[in-house]
């Protein structure tokens, strides 16, 4: 993987707020062929463009791939329209409203803006609009409780599970939970809803384990960090969790850490701030940095390898301007996000006896709730076995896995340092926090809990 070339050719920004694009199919569509519409809430411009071009490039590539490879989903062609959010909540709401119904009058099934502030901006209206909010690995954490949030899904994991997994990794490196007493851990985070999201769980665990938690915010876009790092050096932190976004913020953190002498192997990056582009931005100073992954990188996975063959080598229609970025963290996360869309659509078609027909938002919601990747043969048939942890969603549990791998940057690529997918230090404790938070929200907003059998 030529990761050193990743940042040389990132897709240029688009000037308009909304770009309308049609999914490429292997053969011209007939007038009678049914279609299913998916919106793409992209971010190709701004400080987070490396993340946006990778993730949404993966989403678009998979939609195209399904049309070419399988003729759509049981004969239903996939189409999309794209709107540029610039990772701006107000613009994202505008895009949501604009793409709710596409230029052909087709209604969207889901919204997946890939940003916590962007998810918060619409979370209160998706139920009324019959739209699934597919906040895969981001967004409002207590939305993992499907009793309160039937239209919101955080598959495969959320931020409370992720921060607990990081602390689980740290306590193992330190020799056990009893060795965490009086340790100092800094949570360096961008000062947005996204950066603050893990803190409720982190504060609770700090009390239980007895370590000192120092919370240090950074104003967006996070390019000025000198005073924060001087504070970290003053506090003599043992470890720190980095909750940033964008290659600029990540690169600044790594170079400034080196300047103040903080060891990079004591730094653990969040999934959204920890991709190849982020490490490359840190240069030589990024070596040995730890990064959490909920989807693993690589072109060797059968699905990714075939997508590269079909879209980039044979058809030459891939969405990534730089083909070397195929198989990277952000790209693979986008692909898996789109796999969820399509498998949920298949579930709904089968359950509602609508094979060969488009589905509705309510049907899609139930199809999403039926996602189940626990069968080895099923994951292998999709070409994704090993890319993500086995998990299933239920009426009550809209997270599923809550497991991650820990990776470490060797200067050129990521090495996987955990043997198996690692869970939170205490998954039942994290689930308890989630349900307590969701129930509190439901009580404050007069929401009746859905009766879930599981």
C-alpha positions in Angstrom: 0.0 0.0 0.0 1.5 3.3 -1.1 0.3 5.3 1.8 3.1 7.9 1.4 1.2 9.1 -1.7 -2.2 9.4 0.0 -2.3 13.1 0.6 -0.9 14.2 -2.8 -4.2 13.9 -4.6 -7.3 14.5 -2.4 -10.5 15.2 -4.3 -10.8 19.0 -4.9 -13.6 20.9 -3.3 -16.8 21.5 -5.1 -18.1 25.0 -5.2 -21.8 24.3 -5.1 -23.7 23.2 -2.0 -25.2 20.2 -3.7 -23.8 18.1 -6.5 -26.3 15.7 -8.2 -24.7 12.4 -9.4 -26.1 9.2 -10.8 -24.9 5.8 -9.9 -23.1 4.1 -12.8 -24.6 0.8 -13.8 -23.1 -2.0 -15.9 -25.8 -1.7 -18.5 -28.1 1.1 -19.4 -31.2 1.1 -17.2 -34.5 0.4 -18.8 -37.4 2.8 -18.1 -39.2 0.0 -16.2 -36.3 -0.9 -13.9 -37.2 0.0 -10.3 -34.8 2.2 -8.3 -33.9 2.8 -4.7 -32.5 6.2 -3.7 -29.7 6.8 -1.2 -28.5 10.3 -0.3 -24.7 11.0 0.1 -24.0 13.7 2.7 -20.4 14.2 1.6 -17.6 16.5 2.9 -15.1 17.0 0.1 -14.0 20.5 1.2 -12.8 22.0 4.4 -10.4 20.7 7.1 -12.0 17.2 7.1 -11.8 16.5 3.4 -9.4 13.6 3.6 -11.9 11.8 5.9 -14.9 12.8 3.7 -13.4 11.9 0.4 -12.3 8.5 1.7 -15.5 7.6 3.5 -18.0 8.8 0.9 -15.7 7.5 -1.9 -16.1 4.1 -0.4 -19.9 4.5 -0.1 -20.3 5.6 -3.7 -18.0 2.9 -5.0 -20.0 0.2 -3.2 -23.3 1.4 -4.6 -21.8 1.4 -8.1 -20.2 -2.0 -7.5 -23.5 -3.6 -6.5 -25.1 -2.2 -9.7 -22.3 -3.5 -11.9 -21.6 -6.8 -10.2 -25.2 -7.8 -9.2 -27.5 -5.7 -11.3 -28.6 -3.8 -8.2 -30.3 -5.4 -5.3 -32.6 -8.2 -6.5 -33.1 -6.2 -9.7 -33.6 -2.8 -8.0 -31.0 -0.3 -9.3 -29.3 1.9 -6.7 -29.2 5.7 -7.4 -27.9 8.5 -5.3 -27.6 12.3 -5.1 -24.8 14.0 -3.3 -24.8 17.2 -1.2 -21.7 18.9 0.3 -22.0 19.5 4.0 -18.4 20.8 4.7 -18.9 19.1 8.1 -21.1 22.1 9.1 -24.2 21.3 11.1 -26.3 24.1 9.5 -25.3 23.1 6.0 -25.9 19.5 6.8 -29.5 20.3 7.8 -29.9 22.1 4.5 -28.6 19.1 2.7 -30.9 16.8 4.7 -33.9 18.9 3.6 -32.7 19.1 0.0 -32.1 15.4 -0.3 -35.1 14.2 1.6 -36.7 13.7 -1.8 -34.5 13.5 -4.8 -34.9 15.1 -8.3 -37.1 12.2 -9.4 -39.4 12.5 -6.4 -38.0 9.4 -4.6 -37.8 9.6 -0.8 -34.5 8.8 1.0 -34.3 5.8 3.4 -31.5 7.0 5.6 -29.1 9.8 6.5 -25.5 9.1 7.3 -23.6 12.4 7.6 -20.5 10.9 9.3 -20.2 13.7 12.0 -21.5 13.8 15.5 -22.6 17.5 15.4 -24.3 16.7 12.1 -26.1 13.7 13.5 -27.3 15.7 16.6 -28.6 18.4 14.2 -31.3 16.0 12.7 -31.7 13.3 15.4 -34.9 14.9 16.6 -36.7 14.8 13.2 -35.7 11.5 11.6 -38.6 9.5 13.2 -41.2 11.9 11.9 -39.6 11.7 8.4 -39.3 7.9 8.5 -35.6 8.1 7.9 -32.9 5.9 9.5 -30.0 7.9 11.0 -27.1 5.5 10.4 -24.4 6.9 12.7 -21.9 4.1 12.4 -19.3 4.5 15.1 -20.2 8.2 15.8 -23.1 10.4 17.0 -25.2 10.3 20.1 -24.1 7.3 22.2 -27.3 6.6 24.1 -29.1 6.1 20.7 -27.7 2.6 21.0 -30.9 2.0 23.1 -33.5 1.1 20.4 -36.3 1.4 23.0 -35.9 5.1 22.9 -34.3 5.7 19.5 -35.9 3.2 17.1 -34.8 5.2 14.0 -31.1 5.6 15.1 -28.4 3.0 14.7 -24.8 3.1 15.8 -23.5 -0.1 14.3 -21.0 -1.5 15.1 -19.9 0.5 18.1 -20.2 3.9 19.9 -17.9 6.3 21.6 -18.5 5.0 25.1 -17.5 1.5 24.1 -14.5 2.9 22.3 -13.2 5.0 25.2 -13.7 2.0 27.6 -11.8 -0.2 25.1 -8.9 2.3 25.1 -8.8 2.3 28.9 -9.0 -1.5 28.8 -5.9 -1.5 26.6 -4.1 0.9 28.9 -4.8 -1.0 32.0 -3.4 -4.2 30.3 -0.3 -2.3 29.4 0.1 -1.0 32.9 -0.4 -4.5 34.5 -4.0 -4.4 35.7 -6.8 -2.1 36.9 -5.2 -1.9 40.3 -2.1 -0.3 38.7 -4.2 2.5 37.3 -4.7 4.2 40.7 -3.1 7.7 40.7 -2.1 7.5 37.0 -2.8 10.6 34.9 -4.7 10.3 31.7 -5.4 13.4 29.5 -8.4 13.5 27.1 -7.3 16.0 24.5 -10.3 16.7 22.3 -11.7 19.1 19.8 -14.3 21.3 21.5 -17.4 20.0 19.8 -20.2 17.5 20.6 -18.0 14.9 19.0 -15.0 15.7 21.2 -17.0 15.7 24.4 -19.1 12.6 23.6 -16.9 10.0 25.4 -16.5 12.1 28.6 -19.5 10.8 30.6 -18.2 7.2 30.4 -14.6 8.3 30.9 -15.4 10.2 34.1 -17.3 7.2 35.6 -14.4 4.8 34.9 -11.9 7.3 36.3 -13.8 7.3 39.6 -14.0 3.6 39.7 -10.3 2.9 38.8 -8.9 5.9 40.7 -6.9 7.5 37.9 -6.7 11.3 37.4 -8.5 12.5 34.3 -7.5 15.8 32.8 -9.9 17.2 30.1 -8.2 19.6 27.6 -10.3 21.0 24.8 -9.0 22.5 21.5 -11.0 25.0 19.5 -11.9 23.8 16.0 -10.3 23.2 13.5 -7.6 22.3 16.0 -4.5 23.7 14.3 -3.3 25.7 17.4 -2.4 23.3 20.2 0.8 24.8 21.8 -0.7 25.8 25.1 -2.5 22.5 25.5 0.7 20.5 25.0 2.5 22.7 27.5 -0.3 21.8 30.0 0.1 18.1 29.1 3.8 18.3 29.8 3.2 20.2 33.1 0.6 17.5 34.2 3.2 14.7 33.5 0.5 12.6 31.8 1.1 8.8 31.7 -1.2 8.4 28.7 -3.5 10.5 26.6 -6.5 9.8 24.4 -6.7 12.1 21.4 -10.2 12.9 20.1 -9.5 15.0 17.0 -10.7 15.2 13.4 -8.9 16.1 10.3 -5.4 15.5 9.1 -4.4 19.1 10.0 -5.4 18.6 13.7 -3.9 15.1 13.8 -0.6 16.2 12.3 -0.3 19.2 14.6 -0.9 17.0 17.6 1.8 14.5 16.6 4.5 17.1 15.7 3.7 19.1 18.9 3.9 16.0 21.0 7.3 15.3 19.7 8.4 18.9 20.4 7.4 18.6 24.1 8.9 15.1 24.4 5.7 13.1 24.9 6.2 9.5 23.7 3.9 8.6 20.8 3.4 5.0 22.0 1.4 6.5 24.9 -1.0 8.3 22.6 -4.2 6.6 21.4 -6.1 8.2 18.6 -9.9 8.0 18.1 -11.2 6.1 15.0 -12.1 9.3 13.3 -8.8 11.0 13.8 -6.7 7.9 13.2 -6.3 7.0 9.6 -3.3 6.8 7.2 -3.8 10.4 6.1 -3.6 11.5 9.8 -0.4 9.6 10.4 1.2 10.9 7.2 0.4 14.4 8.3 2.5 13.8 11.4 5.5 12.7 9.4 8.3 10.8 11.2 6.8 12.0 14.5 3.8 9.7 14.0 5.7 6.5 14.4 4.5 4.2 17.2 1.2 6.1 17.7 -1.7 3.8 18.7 -5.0 4.1 16.8 -8.3 2.3 17.5 -10.1 0.7 14.5 -13.7 -0.5 14.2 -13.1 -1.6 10.6 -9.7 -2.8 9.5 -7.7 -1.4 6.6 -6.3 -3.3 3.6 -6.8 -4.2 0.0 -6.5 -7.9 0.7 -10.1 -8.3 1.9 -12.0 -10.1 -0.9 -14.6 -7.4 -1.3 -12.1 -4.6 -1.5 -9.9 -6.5 -3.9 -12.8 -7.2 -6.2 -14.1 -3.6 -6.0 -10.6 -2.3 -7.0 -10.6 -4.8 -9.9 -14.0 -3.9 -11.2 -14.2 -0.2 -10.6 -10.6 0.9 -11.0 -8.9 -1.6 -13.3 -11.7 -2.8 -15.6 -14.2 0.1 -15.7 -12.0 2.9 -14.5 -15.0 4.7 -12.9 -13.9 4.6 -9.2 -14.8 7.6 -7.1 -11.4 8.0 -5.5 -9.3 10.4 -7.5 -6.2 8.7 -6.0 -6.6 4.9 -6.5 -3.9 4.4 -3.9 -6.4 5.3 -1.2 -8.5 2.2 -1.9 -8.2 0.0 1.1 -7.3 2.7 3.6 -9.1 3.1 6.9 -11.5 5.8 5.7 -12.3 4.1 2.4 -13.0 0.7 4.1 -15.2 2.3 6.7 -17.3 3.9 3.9 -17.6 0.6 2.1 -18.8 -1.2 5.3 -21.3 1.6 5.9 -22.7 1.0 2.5 -22.7 -2.8 3.0 -25.0 -2.1 6.0 -27.4 -0.1 3.8 -27.6 -2.8 1.2 -27.9 -5.8 3.6 -30.6 -3.9 5.5 -32.4 -3.4 2.1 -32.1 -7.1 1.3 -33.5 -8.0 4.8 -36.5 -5.7 4.2 -37.2 -7.0 0.7 -37.2 -10.6 2.0 -39.2 -9.9 5.2 -41.9 -7.8 3.4 -42.0 -10.1 0.3 -40.8 -7.2 -1.9 -38.0 -8.9 -3.8 -37.4 -6.8 -6.9 -39.2 -3.8 -5.5 -38.2 -0.6 -3.7 -38.9 -0.5 0.0 -40.2 2.2 2.4 -38.4 3.9 5.3 -40.3 1.8 7.9 -39.4 -1.4 6.0 -35.8 -0.3 5.8 -35.7 0.5 9.5 -36.8 -3.0 10.4 -34.3 -4.4 7.9 -31.6 -2.4 9.6 -32.7 -3.8 13.0 -32.3 -7.3 11.5 -28.6 -6.9 10.5 -26.7 -10.0 11.7 -23.1 -10.6 10.9 -22.6 -13.5 13.3 -22.5 -16.2 10.7 -19.0 -16.9 9.3 -20.3 -18.2 6.0 -22.4 -15.1 5.5 -19.5 -12.7 6.2 -17.3 -14.7 3.8 -20.0 -14.6 1.1 -19.9 -10.8 1.4 -16.1 -10.8 1.3 -15.8 -8.9 4.6 -14.9 -11.7 7.1 -12.2 -10.2 9.4 -12.8 -6.6 8.4 -15.3 -6.0 11.2 -16.2 -7.9 14.4 -19.1 -10.4 14.2 -22.3 -8.8 15.6 -26.0 -8.5 15.3 -28.5 -5.7 16.0 -31.8 -6.2 17.9 -34.9 -4.1 18.8 -33.1 -3.0 22.0 -29.5 -3.0 20.9 -28.6 -0.7 18.1 -24.9 -0.9 18.6 -24.2 -4.6 18.2 -20.5 -5.2 18.7 -18.8 -2.6 20.8 -15.4 -4.1 19.9 -12.3 -2.8 18.3 -8.7 -3.6 17.3 -5.7 -1.6 18.4 -3.3 -0.7 15.7 0.1 1.0 15.8 1.7 3.1 13.0 5.1 1.7 12.0 6.0 4.8 9.9 4.6 3.4 6.7 1.4 1.5 7.6 -0.7 0.2 10.4 0.2 -3.0 12.3 -2.5 -4.8 14.3 -1.3 -5.2 17.9 -4.3 -6.9 19.5 -4.9 -10.6 18.9 -8.7 -10.4 18.8 -11.4 -7.8 18.7 -11.2 -6.1 22.1 -14.4 -5.1 24.0 -14.9 -2.4 26.7 -13.3 -3.1 30.0 -16.8 -3.8 31.4 -19.4 -4.0 28.5 -22.4 -4.5 31.0 -21.3 -1.3 32.8 -21.2 0.7 29.5 -24.6 -0.7 28.5 -26.0 0.3 31.9 -24.8 3.9 31.3 -26.3 3.9 27.9 -29.7 2.8 29.0 -29.8 5.1 32.0 -29.0 8.0 29.8 -31.6 7.0 27.2 -34.2 6.5 29.8 -33.5 9.9 31.4 -33.9 11.5 27.9 -37.2 9.6 27.4 -38.6 10.7 30.7 -37.6 14.4 30.1 -39.2 14.3 26.7 -42.3 12.2 27.5 -41.2 9.3 25.2 -42.8 5.9 25.9 -40.2 3.1 25.9 -40.6 0.7 23.0 -41.5 -2.8 24.2 -38.5 -4.9 23.0 -38.3 -8.6 23.6 -34.5 -8.6 23.8 
